[in-house]
Amino acid sequence: MVMSSQWPMPAIKAQVKSLAAEAEVFRLLNTAGSAQSADDLARAAEVEGR
């Protein structure tokens, strides 16, 4: 758990096999309630190979 400003924040560490897999994880996690710009998501999709 990461401590920031005295508030506990859960953190997960992962090791993926490729940059495309990391982009997929970014896209899946960051579109589930966290606001992302269309440009950020487009870059992630491009890296992911979608």
Residue frames as qw, qx, qy, qz and C-alpha x, y, z in Angstrom:
[[0.000, 0.890, 0.457, 0.000, 0.00, 0.00, 0.00],
 [0.407, 0.360, -0.001, 0.839, 1.28, 3.47, -0.91],
 [0.251, -0.724, -0.453, 0.456, 0.99, 6.29, 1.59],
 [0.256, 0.367, 0.236, 0.862, 0.32, 9.73, 0.17],
 [0.239, -0.446, 0.034, -0.862, -0.82, 12.70, 2.25],
 [0.243, -0.148, 0.780, -0.557, -1.50, 10.27, 5.11],
 [0.795, 0.193, 0.139, -0.558, -4.24, 8.53, 3.11],
 [0.531, -0.172, 0.808, 0.187, -3.71, 4.86, 2.26],
 [0.602, 0.531, -0.242, -0.545, -3.88, 4.14, -1.44],
 [0.881, -0.010, 0.472, 0.039, -3.98, 0.58, -2.76],
 [0.258, 0.706, -0.539, -0.379, -1.36, -0.27, -5.34],
 [0.942, 0.106, 0.317, -0.010, -0.87, -3.29, -7.55],
 [0.073, -0.646, 0.637, 0.415, 2.40, -4.25, -9.18],
 [0.889, 0.328, 0.302, -0.110, 2.36, -6.24, -12.39],
 [0.225, -0.492, 0.657, 0.525, 4.89, -7.50, -14.86],
 [0.767, 0.521, 0.240, -0.288, 3.69, -7.88, -18.44],
 [0.785, -0.003, 0.464, 0.410, 5.44, -9.41, -21.42],
 [0.427, 0.350, 0.393, 0.735, 5.27, -6.49, -23.84],
 [0.011, 0.129, 0.083, -0.988, 4.57, -2.80, -24.26],
 [0.414, -0.215, -0.548, -0.694, 1.33, -3.74, -26.03],
 [0.531, -0.413, -0.734, 0.091, 0.23, -5.73, -22.99],
 [0.265, -0.305, -0.396, 0.825, 1.06, -2.77, -20.74],
 [0.190, -0.023, -0.233, -0.954, -1.00, -0.50, -22.99],
 [0.497, -0.338, -0.700, -0.386, -3.91, -2.94, -22.75],
 [0.452, -0.424, -0.642, 0.450, -3.72, -2.91, -18.93],
 [0.092, -0.166, -0.113, 0.975, -3.58, 0.91, -18.96],
 [0.332, -0.157, -0.447, -0.816, -6.65, 1.10, -21.22],
 [0.535, -0.387, -0.737, -0.144, -8.66, -1.42, -19.20],
 [0.426, -0.418, -0.551, 0.583, -7.87, 0.08, -15.80],
 [0.123, -0.253, -0.080, 0.956, -8.04, 3.73, -16.75],
 [0.314, -0.195, -0.459, -0.808, -11.38, 3.56, -18.51],
 [0.489, -0.434, -0.757, -0.001, -13.10, 2.03, -15.48],
 [0.378, -0.821, -0.399, 0.153, -13.94, 5.26, -13.68],
 [0.413, -0.541, 0.108, 0.725, -10.85, 7.42, -14.22],
 [0.448, 0.858, 0.120, -0.223, -11.25, 10.23, -16.68],
 [0.578, -0.209, 0.486, 0.621, -8.76, 9.97, -19.58],
 [0.294, 0.623, -0.183, -0.702, -8.46, 12.22, -22.59],
 [0.866, 0.452, 0.137, -0.166, -9.33, 10.84, -25.99],
 [0.415, 0.760, -0.497, 0.056, -5.69, 11.42, -27.00],
 [0.314, -0.492, 0.776, -0.239, -4.38, 9.30, -24.10],
 [0.781, 0.105, 0.564, -0.248, -6.73, 6.44, -24.96],
 [0.741, 0.654, -0.090, -0.125, -5.93, 6.70, -28.67],
 [0.174, 0.714, -0.670, 0.102, -2.18, 6.48, -27.91],
 [0.516, -0.271, 0.770, -0.259, -2.75, 3.45, -25.68],
 [0.838, 0.358, 0.341, -0.231, -4.84, 1.76, -28.38],
 [0.563, 0.748, -0.348, -0.055, -2.13, 2.49, -30.97],
 [0.061, -0.594, 0.782, -0.177, 0.60, 1.01, -28.75],
 [0.664, -0.052, 0.674, -0.321, -1.65, -1.93, -27.93],
 [0.077, -0.120, 0.840, 0.523, -2.09, -2.60, -31.64],
 [0.320, 0.522, 0.739, -0.281, -5.84, -2.07, -31.73]]
